[in-house]
Amino acid sequence: MTVAAQFQFHDNVLHAEQVPLTALAERFGTPLYVYSRRALRDAWQAYADAVRDRDVVVCFGMKANSNLAVLNEFKNLGSGFDIVSGGELARALAIGADPAKIVFSGVGKQEWEMRAALQAGIKCFNVESEAELERLAEVAAQMGTIARVSLRVNPDVDAHTHPYISTGLKENKFGIAIEEAPKVYQRAQQLNSLKIVGVDCHIGSQLTEVSPYLDALEKLINLIDQLADLGITIEHLDLGGGIGIRYVDETPLTPTQLLDAVFERLNARGYGKLQIVLEPGRSLVGNAGVLLTTVEFLKHNEAKNFAVVDAAMNDLLRPTLYEAWHSVEQVVKPASDTPVRQYDVVGPICESGDWLARDRQLALRQGDLLAIMSAGAYAFTMSSQYNTRPRPAEVMVDGTDIHLVRPRETLESLFSSELTLP
Ligand SMILES: *Cc1c(COP(=O)(O)O)cnc(C)c1O
């Protein structure tokens, strides 16, 4: 059983849409990232169906997967983008994204990043501190332009998720405490080079219930009421990203459940016409990708069985960073005489943290091909070249068609720009 609809077994071989993963491994080698175009479109459609005729702008949180082919697909479907750096802005502009649908989040925006985003004419800066507000006002004034801003407020709600991906609690570095927000909004109002357009929050990731969103929404609506009393009106409310995906057996909330609940509250409070912005990342791409890897060696010692594979923590950081669980599928169903053992699936990197999966019942032989599932989000984008390992190629499958969307890095490219001393 797999958790991703576009990755299914046919004749005992795992496929991406209509393409056997064995064929891709043979053609491109491993480790290899494989994405399904259909899965991207289906994930987008779930948001489109949820939005219906309501005023909602969906901005793909592109740090989850910023390959240009993925971005271009979402742009063509009508998506905006949530960026967190000048580099991501450059990627969005490279595929011709509409700047009027770009929002810029992040706690440490540099001047050059602000200038580039002002130059492009983005929809909104999600400002995370008073110091950032002052810097943005200065940069915009220097350029003789006006920056459209929201304040990212921290509503102090518990998203019930992993501490590393929980962002809406008081102790997190993100946003402005909600009690402080009216004062900072008043400061923003005094700055001529700023135009207040919204209120923003993002409370965490891999959320599986609607209640944390509604807890946050309640506080945000109270803030919007307070702002109205101060003569500050807004155009949109940005609720961030965070909808979870199924990695194992989770039943995450759906975009429809979220938006129906949100608009019910908004209507009840007289804000049914307010534009809502969402910044989904993981839920648009997470189950649209897998990481293919080959078993190099099997090692058995007294305490453990290890499958040493050719992918590693530099290719997929989530297990060691968050102790994240990714399902592991044998791409070709094993022969019945292969013994089932409990394995740790580990990479070749010189770190004990270099593991991809632990304590999995697998019937392995050397040379077997494995698919690490749910590797479409925060996988390639978090990859590195640690141990001077070239990053994997990325392939997008579309029905029976195969598109290489990023070639494997060459060894030479890893150090060709480095210089030795004379
Ligand atoms: C990471 C991030 C997102 C996307 O979060 P997901 O959990 O992947 O949906 C959205 N907004 C902001 C500000 C983020 O930092």
The ligand as an ORCA input file, in Angstrom:
! r2SCAN-3c Opt
* xyz 0 1
  C       6.934     27.354      5.230
  C       5.898     28.389      5.160
  C       4.687     28.149      4.494
  C       4.331     26.789      3.920
  O       4.051     25.906      4.955
  P       3.484     24.427      4.671
  O       3.392     23.817      6.012
  O       4.453     23.748      3.799
  O       2.148     24.581      4.027
  C       3.791     29.176      4.404
  N       4.047     30.404      4.947
  C       5.189     30.664      5.592
  C       5.407     32.009      6.158
  C       6.156     29.677      5.727
  O       7.283     29.945      6.393
*
